[in-house]
Amino acid sequence: MSVIAPSTVPAAILGLIFASAGNGAWLSFALGMLGLVLVSLNVNQFTTRSASPGSLYSYIVQGLGPTAGILGGWALVFAYILTGMSTLCGFAIVGDVLLQQAAGLHAPMLVWFAGGAAASCWIAMRNIQLSAKTMLVFEVVALISIVVLGIIIWSSHGFEVDAAQFRLEGGTPSGILVGVVLVVFGFSGFESASSLGAEAKNPLKSIPRAVTHSVLFSGIVFIFMAYVVVLGFHGAPESLATSEAPLNYLASSLGWGPLGTIITIGVALSFFACTLAAINSTARIIFSMARHGLFFEALGEAHETNRTPHIAVAVSAAITFAAPAAIYMAGVTPFDAQGYFGTLCSFGFILVYILITVAAPLYLQSIGKLSARAVAYSVGGVAFMALPLLGTVGLPGSALFPPIDHTNSVLASIFLGYMAVGAAWLLAERIRRPRMISDVRGAVADVQLQFGAGAERLA
């Protein structure tokens, strides 16, 4: 399972990337795919040797120690839960479009928010197999219909080679790199399968495959759809940069309105599936950190029958609903909120991906498995993640990384403030409980021992 919902990116995020990268949108996706493949190879240094419901949090602890791991887990909770908020907004937008098309009615956005969060919570509490099957079915329906539309769009243009895109006409290096920031959001959560290590069958084999294949498969779909959708909007009266439903628009303009409706249904289901995945992943990290004594003890309890972290799931779902509802009531549209939440979660993922790429070779060194190839993966991963990081914060006087605008400055300040709160909380806990760090290290080591024998058999 992955938080990636490949069908939602062409339907909802591509326009935002095009607004920055222009005809270089496909290149932003290609760079993102290559870079995140490198990050996935670093993640798999851990997933082939150990498994944990704590996902990257536990792995960072193994490589960089409890302090960096706890802060990484703090950032990862932020990233996953903001992803769920963004996709919940997308679910509400697309769901209301469908309701209007079917019955000419609108439902209050708060009803969509509450319905999406409550349904996700119920499924996540039942069992992880139900969650995974639900997400898989929803995503397959959406993805097949979107790829079919992509082929139709391309065929309507005679399967031409769009020279403007390959020459990057109108695109700038800075715009393409800023586009990579949003691409990170599009790929974000590719590693979320690692949070289910304790619940998956044969986790030391299945999870590494899921992590890398998520990036490769999604990247191919993203690049193809970026190319054909940008091509499809050439000469169109509506701009891709401002279209809330670009795929539905193209389907209607080509006389394939019913396919557009099917795609809209699939995208709504995919947004729901992504919200469900984000709640699942958030809950399992909170559950793991609570088991390590970092959150309230109740958050580390599992359901007696379903064996799911039901209390952590309920808390995650409640927060996922509360923030979109609050800013909507403050006057922010769901479309704008979706973009804001998406940008915020990217900050968390960028930090976590940097930490995991640095942690991987240190972890391998600690167990006597360090190799030149592993060092190359780490250096490449850190170098790549520096691009969206610099694109996010900007450099004074730099044409390649211009300073960010006011809105993104506010969003960056929110994330920095959140991390500052986390650092202050960690410092206070270390003073209050001097044994906390050693307890966390011991708890993570227990997980490593639990799966160590299986790892040796795979070596």
MARBA-244730 format. One record per residue (C-alpha): residue in three letters; chain; x negated, y negated, z negated. Coordinates in steps of 0.02 Angstrom, whole numbers, padded with zeros to 5 digits. Layout:
N
ala | A | X | Y | Z
...
***
This chain:
459
met | A | 00000 | 00000 | 00000
ser | A | -00057 | -00177 | 00032
val | A | 00009 | -00351 | -00002
ile | A | -00030 | -00388 | 00181
ala | A | 00132 | -00399 | 00281
pro | A | 00066 | -00411 | 00460
ser | A | 00234 | -00459 | 00534
thr | A | 00253 | -00614 | 00424
val | A | 00093 | -00697 | 00486
pro | A | 00145 | -00723 | 00669
ala | A | 00320 | -00768 | 00609
ala | A | 00276 | -00894 | 00474
ile | A | 00091 | -00934 | 00456
leu | A | 00028 | -00941 | 00636
gly | A | 00103 | -01114 | 00663
leu | A | 00007 | -01183 | 00514
ile | A | -00156 | -01108 | 00579
phe | A | -00121 | -01176 | 00754
ala | A | -00094 | -01350 | 00680
ser | A | -00275 | -01343 | 00622
ala | A | -00364 | -01234 | 00748
gly | A | -00262 | -01268 | 00905
asn | A | -00314 | -01156 | 01049
gly | A | -00445 | -01083 | 00933
ala | A | -00315 | -00998 | 00823
trp | A | -00361 | -00826 | 00892
leu | A | -00544 | -00861 | 00848
ser | A | -00496 | -00908 | 00669
phe | A | -00413 | -00738 | 00655
ala | A | -00562 | -00648 | 00734
leu | A | -00683 | -00731 | 00614
gly | A | -00569 | -00691 | 00469
met | A | -00557 | -00508 | 00519
leu | A | -00745 | -00487 | 00538
gly | A | -00782 | -00573 | 00374
leu | A | -00652 | -00479 | 00275
val | A | -00712 | -00314 | 00346
leu | A | -00876 | -00357 | 00261
val | A | -00784 | -00396 | 00100
ser | A | -00689 | -00231 | 00113
leu | A | -00853 | -00135 | 00129
asn | A | -00908 | -00214 | -00035
val | A | -00742 | -00170 | -00117
asn | A | -00765 | 00010 | -00058
gln | A | -00931 | 00024 | -00149
phe | A | -00817 | 00035 | -00301
thr | A | -00662 | 00123 | -00233
thr | A | -00764 | 00273 | -00173
arg | A | -00834 | 00297 | -00348
ser | A | -00697 | 00245 | -00469
ala | A | -00513 | 00201 | -00477
ser | A | -00417 | 00089 | -00594
pro | A | -00248 | 00002 | -00605
gly | A | -00350 | -00156 | -00640
ser | A | -00405 | -00169 | -00458
leu | A | -00545 | -00293 | -00424
tyr | A | -00540 | -00353 | -00604
ser | A | -00611 | -00188 | -00666
tyr | A | -00736 | -00180 | -00524
ile | A | -00805 | -00354 | -00560
val | A | -00826 | -00301 | -00741
gln | A | -00929 | -00152 | -00684
gly | A | -01043 | -00262 | -00576
leu | A | -01052 | -00432 | -00661
gly | A | -00998 | -00393 | -00838
pro | A | -00841 | -00427 | -00940
thr | A | -00850 | -00618 | -00939
ala | A | -00854 | -00633 | -00748
gly | A | -00730 | -00489 | -00736
ile | A | -00603 | -00569 | -00851
leu | A | -00614 | -00734 | -00757
gly | A | -00599 | -00637 | -00594
gly | A | -00445 | -00548 | -00662
trp | A | -00374 | -00717 | -00715
ala | A | -00399 | -00781 | -00536
leu | A | -00328 | -00621 | -00462
val | A | -00168 | -00634 | -00564
phe | A | -00151 | -00811 | -00498
ala | A | -00182 | -00757 | -00318
tyr | A | -00060 | -00611 | -00319
ile | A | 00080 | -00701 | -00408
leu | A | 00064 | -00855 | -00296
thr | A | 00070 | -00739 | -00146
gly | A | 00234 | -00670 | -00212
met | A | 00301 | -00847 | -00234
ser | A | 00254 | -00894 | -00056
thr | A | 00332 | -00738 | 00019
leu | A | 00488 | -00758 | -00089
cys | A | 00509 | -00931 | -00011
gly | A | 00487 | -00851 | 00161
phe | A | 00618 | -00720 | 00118
ala | A | 00741 | -00855 | 00066
ile | A | 00712 | -00958 | 00224
val | A | 00729 | -00813 | 00345
gly | A | 00871 | -00732 | 00249
asp | A | 00971 | -00893 | 00258
val | A | 00938 | -00906 | 00445
leu | A | 01009 | -00732 | 00466
leu | A | 01162 | -00773 | 00360
gln | A | 01194 | -00927 | 00465
gln | A | 01178 | -00829 | 00628
ala | A | 01291 | -00689 | 00567
ala | A | 01427 | -00785 | 00475
gly | A | 01393 | -00970 | 00499
leu | A | 01363 | -00987 | 00312
his | A | 01224 | -01045 | 00198
ala | A | 01187 | -00973 | 00026
pro | A | 01102 | -01080 | -00107
met | A | 00914 | -01059 | -00106
leu | A | 00917 | -01017 | -00291
val | A | 01028 | -00867 | -00252
trp | A | 00903 | -00805 | -00123
phe | A | 00759 | -00830 | -00246
ala | A | 00851 | -00739 | -00385
gly | A | 00910 | -00597 | -00273
gly | A | 00738 | -00566 | -00197
ala | A | 00648 | -00569 | -00365
ala | A | 00778 | -00461 | -00453
ala | A | 00781 | -00328 | -00316
ser | A | 00591 | -00322 | -00312
cys | A | 00587 | -00303 | -00501
trp | A | 00712 | -00160 | -00498
ile | A | 00619 | -00062 | -00364
ala | A | 00449 | -00093 | -00446
met | A | 00515 | -00028 | -00612
arg | A | 00584 | 00133 | -00536
asn | A | 00424 | 00213 | -00469
ile | A | 00277 | 00172 | -00359
gln | A | 00326 | 00301 | -00227
leu | A | 00493 | 00213 | -00201
ser | A | 00404 | 00046 | -00191
ala | A | 00277 | 00108 | -00064
lys | A | 00408 | 00194 | 00045
thr | A | 00520 | 00041 | 00041
met | A | 00378 | -00074 | 00094
leu | A | 00318 | 00045 | 00229
val | A | 00489 | 00066 | 00311
phe | A | 00525 | -00121 | 00308
glu | A | 00355 | -00167 | 00379
val | A | 00358 | -00037 | 00518
val | A | 00527 | -00100 | 00581
ala | A | 00466 | -00280 | 00583
leu | A | 00297 | -00242 | 00659
ile | A | 00360 | -00137 | 00804
ser | A | 00486 | -00270 | 00855
ile | A | 00356 | -00408 | 00845
val | A | 00227 | -00316 | 00950
val | A | 00362 | -00278 | 01079
leu | A | 00404 | -00463 | 01087
gly | A | 00219 | -00503 | 01106
ile | A | 00208 | -00389 | 01258
ile | A | 00366 | -00469 | 01330
ile | A | 00294 | -00644 | 01308
trp | A | 00131 | -00595 | 01391
ser | A | 00220 | -00506 | 01535
ser | A | 00327 | -00661 | 01566
his | A | 00163 | -00752 | 01601
gly | A | 00103 | -00615 | 01716
phe | A | -00021 | -00548 | 01586
glu | A | -00129 | -00698 | 01628
val | A | -00294 | -00740 | 01546
asp | A | -00268 | -00906 | 01459
ala | A | -00427 | -01002 | 01500
ala | A | -00377 | -01145 | 01384
gln | A | -00383 | -01029 | 01234
phe | A | -00547 | -00946 | 01282
arg | A | -00626 | -01117 | 01312
leu | A | -00553 | -01175 | 01144
glu | A | -00481 | -01330 | 01227
gly | A | -00433 | -01460 | 01097
gly | A | -00505 | -01355 | 00957
thr | A | -00645 | -01414 | 00845
pro | A | -00769 | -01315 | 00738
ser | A | -00698 | -01394 | 00580
gly | A | -00519 | -01357 | 00633
ile | A | -00559 | -01175 | 00670
leu | A | -00649 | -01155 | 00502
val | A | -00505 | -01237 | 00408
gly | A | -00393 | -01115 | 00502
val | A | -00498 | -00975 | 00426
val | A | -00440 | -01033 | 00253
leu | A | -00260 | -00995 | 00302
val | A | -00316 | -00835 | 00386
val | A | -00383 | -00779 | 00216
phe | A | -00206 | -00801 | 00151
gly | A | -00141 | -00700 | 00299
phe | A | -00258 | -00557 | 00253
ser | A | -00246 | -00586 | 00066
gly | A | -00205 | -00433 | -00033
phe | A | -00288 | -00311 | 00087
glu | A | -00373 | -00238 | -00067
ser | A | -00212 | -00221 | -00168
ala | A | -00208 | -00032 | -00137
ser | A | -00353 | -00023 | -00260
ser | A | -00234 | -00075 | -00400
leu | A | -00144 | 00091 | -00379
gly | A | -00296 | 00202 | -00403
ala | A | -00228 | 00290 | -00556
glu | A | -00063 | 00328 | -00466
ala | A | -00122 | 00377 | -00291
lys | A | -00159 | 00553 | -00231
asn | A | -00344 | 00583 | -00202
pro | A | -00383 | 00399 | -00237
leu | A | -00570 | 00407 | -00203
lys | A | -00534 | 00451 | -00021
ser | A | -00364 | 00375 | 00018
ile | A | -00391 | 00203 | -00059
pro | A | -00556 | 00160 | 00031
arg | A | -00473 | 00205 | 00196
ala | A | -00321 | 00100 | 00155
val | A | -00428 | -00051 | 00108
thr | A | -00532 | -00056 | 00269
his | A | -00394 | 00002 | 00387
ser | A | -00279 | -00135 | 00319
val | A | -00401 | -00268 | 00378
leu | A | -00438 | -00189 | 00547
phe | A | -00259 | -00149 | 00594
ser | A | -00189 | -00315 | 00534
gly | A | -00331 | -00410 | 00618
ile | A | -00296 | -00332 | 00788
val | A | -00111 | -00375 | 00773
phe | A | -00150 | -00553 | 00716
ile | A | -00271 | -00588 | 00859
phe | A | -00154 | -00519 | 00991
met | A | -00001 | -00612 | 00926
ala | A | -00099 | -00775 | 00905
tyr | A | -00151 | -00765 | 01087
val | A | 00021 | -00726 | 01160
val | A | 00120 | -00844 | 01047
val | A | 00006 | -00991 | 01085
leu | A | 00021 | -00945 | 01270
gly | A | 00210 | -00934 | 01254
phe | A | 00222 | -01111 | 01183
his | A | 00122 | -01189 | 01325
gly | A | 00239 | -01319 | 01402
ala | A | 00380 | -01282 | 01279
pro | A | 00483 | -01430 | 01215
glu | A | 00458 | -01369 | 01036
ser | A | 00287 | -01372 | 00952
leu | A | 00216 | -01213 | 00877
ala | A | 00140 | -01318 | 00738
thr | A | 00311 | -01371 | 00673
ser | A | 00420 | -01222 | 00718
glu | A | 00495 | -01131 | 00568
ala | A | 00545 | -00979 | 00674
pro | A | 00426 | -00972 | 00822
leu | A | 00460 | -00791 | 00868
asn | A | 00648 | -00813 | 00866
tyr | A | 00627 | -00970 | 00973
leu | A | 00521 | -00879 | 01103
ala | A | 00637 | -00729 | 01107
ser | A | 00788 | -00841 | 01139
ser | A | 00698 | -00945 | 01271
leu | A | 00652 | -00785 | 01365
gly | A | 00830 | -00717 | 01359
trp | A | 00792 | -00587 | 01226
gly | A | 00900 | -00663 | 01089
pro | A | 00954 | -00494 | 01014
leu | A | 00771 | -00445 | 00997
gly | A | 00742 | -00610 | 00909
thr | A | 00879 | -00565 | 00786
ile | A | 00801 | -00394 | 00756
ile | A | 00633 | -00478 | 00727
thr | A | 00711 | -00602 | 00606
ile | A | 00788 | -00457 | 00509
gly | A | 00621 | -00367 | 00509
val | A | 00528 | -00522 | 00452
ala | A | 00652 | -00550 | 00310
leu | A | 00626 | -00369 | 00254
ser | A | 00438 | -00390 | 00272
phe | A | 00439 | -00546 | 00164
phe | A | 00537 | -00448 | 00035
ala | A | 00414 | -00304 | 00045
cys | A | 00267 | -00422 | 00021
thr | A | 00351 | -00500 | -00131
leu | A | 00376 | -00325 | -00201
ala | A | 00193 | -00281 | -00169
ala | A | 00133 | -00441 | -00252
ile | A | 00239 | -00408 | -00407
asn | A | 00174 | -00229 | -00413
ser | A | -00008 | -00284 | -00401
thr | A | 00012 | -00427 | -00524
ala | A | 00096 | -00314 | -00650
arg | A | -00041 | -00183 | -00642
ile | A | -00179 | -00309 | -00670
ile | A | -00085 | -00385 | -00817
phe | A | -00052 | -00208 | -00880
ser | A | -00238 | -00164 | -00870
met | A | -00295 | -00326 | -00952
ala | A | -00166 | -00301 | -01091
arg | A | -00233 | -00125 | -01120
his | A | -00404 | -00207 | -01142
gly | A | -00334 | -00323 | -01275
leu | A | -00332 | -00479 | -01166
phe | A | -00143 | -00508 | -01159
phe | A | 00003 | -00465 | -01274
glu | A | 00003 | -00282 | -01319
ala | A | 00181 | -00257 | -01254
leu | A | 00122 | -00297 | -01077
gly | A | 00015 | -00141 | -01084
glu | A | 00161 | -00023 | -01114
ala | A | 00220 | 00102 | -00982
his | A | 00399 | 00160 | -00958
glu | A | 00428 | 00328 | -01045
thr | A | 00514 | 00406 | -00894
asn | A | 00453 | 00313 | -00739
arg | A | 00276 | 00283 | -00804
thr | A | 00276 | 00110 | -00728
pro | A | 00216 | -00048 | -00820
his | A | 00396 | -00105 | -00835
ile | A | 00369 | -00251 | -00955
ala | A | 00226 | -00321 | -00850
val | A | 00335 | -00299 | -00695
ala | A | 00478 | -00395 | -00776
val | A | 00363 | -00538 | -00828
ser | A | 00284 | -00546 | -00654
ala | A | 00454 | -00550 | -00569
ala | A | 00519 | -00685 | -00687
ile | A | 00370 | -00798 | -00653
thr | A | 00382 | -00763 | -00466
phe | A | 00561 | -00827 | -00471
ala | A | 00536 | -00971 | -00592
ala | A | 00405 | -01074 | -00499
pro | A | 00492 | -01081 | -00328
ala | A | 00657 | -01117 | -00416
ala | A | 00580 | -01258 | -00518
ile | A | 00496 | -01350 | -00375
tyr | A | 00650 | -01326 | -00264
met | A | 00756 | -01411 | -00397
ala | A | 00622 | -01548 | -00401
gly | A | 00656 | -01583 | -00217
val | A | 00523 | -01480 | -00125
thr | A | 00590 | -01383 | 00024
pro | A | 00561 | -01194 | 00030
phe | A | 00460 | -01217 | 00192
asp | A | 00341 | -01340 | 00109
ala | A | 00335 | -01235 | -00049
gln | A | 00287 | -01083 | 00053
gly | A | 00136 | -01177 | 00122
tyr | A | 00086 | -01246 | -00048
phe | A | 00094 | -01076 | -00133
gly | A | -00001 | -00998 | 00012
thr | A | -00142 | -01124 | -00001
leu | A | -00151 | -01104 | -00191
cys | A | -00162 | -00915 | -00183
ser | A | -00301 | -00928 | -00054
phe | A | -00409 | -01018 | -00183
gly | A | -00389 | -00871 | -00302
phe | A | -00429 | -00741 | -00169
ile | A | -00582 | -00835 | -00106
leu | A | -00655 | -00841 | -00282
val | A | -00618 | -00657 | -00314
tyr | A | -00690 | -00602 | -00146
ile | A | -00850 | -00696 | -00182
leu | A | -00864 | -00615 | -00354
ile | A | -00835 | -00440 | -00286
thr | A | -00965 | -00459 | -00147
val | A | -01093 | -00518 | -00276
ala | A | -01044 | -00381 | -00398
ala | A | -01059 | -00235 | -00275
pro | A | -01250 | -00225 | -00259
leu | A | -01274 | -00257 | -00445
tyr | A | -01156 | -00114 | -00484
leu | A | -01247 | 00001 | -00363
gln | A | -01413 | -00048 | -00439
ser | A | -01348 | -00004 | -00612
ile | A | -01305 | 00174 | -00556
gly | A | -01461 | 00197 | -00449
lys | A | -01370 | 00194 | -00281
leu | A | -01426 | 00025 | -00210
ser | A | -01474 | 00026 | -00025
ala | A | -01528 | -00101 | 00105
arg | A | -01362 | -00078 | 00193
ala | A | -01266 | -00121 | 00034
val | A | -01371 | -00279 | 00012
ala | A | -01333 | -00328 | 00193
tyr | A | -01146 | -00303 | 00163
ser | A | -01156 | -00415 | 00010
val | A | -01256 | -00554 | 00093
gly | A | -01140 | -00551 | 00244
gly | A | -00984 | -00554 | 00137
val | A | -01044 | -00701 | 00031
ala | A | -01100 | -00796 | 00186
phe | A | -00929 | -00773 | 00265
met | A | -00831 | -00824 | 00110
ala | A | -00936 | -00983 | 00103
leu | A | -00849 | -01039 | 00263
pro | A | -00671 | -01048 | 00196
leu | A | -00739 | -01112 | 00030
leu | A | -00826 | -01258 | 00115
gly | A | -00677 | -01280 | 00229
thr | A | -00567 | -01293 | 00076
val | A | -00668 | -01417 | -00027
gly | A | -00759 | -01510 | 00112
leu | A | -00928 | -01594 | 00109
pro | A | -00950 | -01783 | 00099
gly | A | -01013 | -01852 | 00264
ser | A | -00997 | -01684 | 00353
ala | A | -00912 | -01673 | 00523
leu | A | -00902 | -01484 | 00513
phe | A | -00827 | -01482 | 00338
pro | A | -00735 | -01648 | 00319
pro | A | -00664 | -01696 | 00149
ile | A | -00492 | -01622 | 00119
asp | A | -00335 | -01729 | 00119
his | A | -00238 | -01787 | -00033
thr | A | -00115 | -01641 | -00035
asn | A | -00251 | -01509 | -00030
ser | A | -00350 | -01607 | -00159
val | A | -00201 | -01595 | -00277
leu | A | -00183 | -01409 | -00243
ala | A | -00370 | -01380 | -00272
ser | A | -00356 | -01477 | -00435
ile | A | -00212 | -01365 | -00492
phe | A | -00317 | -01210 | -00462
leu | A | -00470 | -01285 | -00548
gly | A | -00360 | -01334 | -00695
tyr | A | -00291 | -01157 | -00704
met | A | -00467 | -01084 | -00705
ala | A | -00521 | -01210 | -00838
val | A | -00377 | -01152 | -00948
gly | A | -00432 | -00972 | -00920
ala | A | -00612 | -01013 | -00967
ala | A | -00556 | -01105 | -01124
trp | A | -00442 | -00960 | -01173
leu | A | -00584 | -00836 | -01147
leu | A | -00702 | -00940 | -01254
ala | A | -00573 | -00953 | -01393
glu | A | -00541 | -00765 | -01387
arg | A | -00728 | -00728 | -01396
ile | A | -00742 | -00836 | -01551
arg | A | -00587 | -00760 | -01629
arg | A | -00633 | -00580 | -01584
pro | A | -00821 | -00559 | -01569
arg | A | -00802 | -00377 | -01517
met | A | -00687 | -00418 | -01371
ile | A | -00823 | -00411 | -01236
ser | A | -00891 | -00244 | -01293
asp | A | -00713 | -00175 | -01306
val | A | -00675 | -00227 | -01126
arg | A | -00839 | -00152 | -01065
gly | A | -00799 | 00011 | -01155
ala | A | -00621 | 00020 | -01087
val | A | -00681 | -00004 | -00907
ala | A | -00819 | 00123 | -00935
asp | A | -00687 | 00251 | -00988
val | A | -00603 | 00231 | -00818
gln | A | -00769 | 00254 | -00730
leu | A | -00800 | 00416 | -00826
gln | A | -00625 | 00478 | -00788
phe | A | -00658 | 00473 | -00600
gly | A | -00846 | 00500 | -00603
ala | A | -00839 | 00686 | -00569
gly | A | -00732 | 00660 | -00415
ala | A | -00851 | 00528 | -00353
glu | A | -00998 | 00645 | -00368
arg | A | -00908 | 00777 | -00265
leu | A | -00879 | 00649 | -00128
ala | A | -01061 | 00592 | -00125
***
